[in-house]
Amino acid sequence: MTEADITTPMSTELDRGKSWLARSDLRPTRQRVTLAALLVGDGRNRHVTAESLFAAAKEQGERVSLATVYNTLKAFCDAGLMQEVTVDGSRSYFDTNTHDHPHFFWEDDGHLTDAPADQLVITQLPNAPDGAEIASVDVVIRLRRK
């Protein structure tokens, strides 16, 4: 096995993270690239909390503070790279899939997954109050195991 074989998987993850980050105007700092690689490096969408991303970064030996993870996730959201999904008004999840879609919140273990968007039908919304417009509709379906 050559040195190139050893570095290829990590290089690919970092390249995906850099490419994802390049879709925004955010400066690609070392910590942003590292967190981006953890979020999208394998090519799949993720639902993370700041705490779970912090733990994943620490597990890989990255030196990053929880405050930096929070700030970076907020910056990714502000740049349109992610969306924030709030559950219970106090717990935020961050989703790398920015298309409108519903979510399942699994109460038993506190994780968030995508729900099938093609099965959701909203036939009518209430009128927005005078002077306001509906910006978006977030659908979180709470589940518990039988």
DAJOGI-V278117 format. One record per run of one state. SS is the DSSP state (@ for helix, = for strand, . for the rest). FROM is the first residue (numbers start at 1). LEN is the number of residues. If there is no record, write none. Layout:
BEGIN
ss=SS from=FROM len=LEN
ss=SS from=FROM len=LEN
END
This chain:
BEGIN
ss=. from=1 len=2
ss=@ from=3 len=19
ss=. from=22 len=8
ss=@ from=30 len=11
ss=. from=41 len=6
ss== from=47 len=2
ss=. from=49 len=1
ss=@ from=50 len=10
ss=. from=60 len=6
ss=@ from=66 len=13
ss=. from=79 len=4
ss== from=83 len=5
ss=. from=88 len=3
ss== from=91 len=5
ss=. from=96 len=7
ss== from=103 len=4
ss=. from=107 len=4
ss== from=111 len=4
ss=. from=115 len=2
ss=@ from=117 len=3
ss=. from=120 len=20
ss== from=140 len=4
ss=. from=144 len=3
END
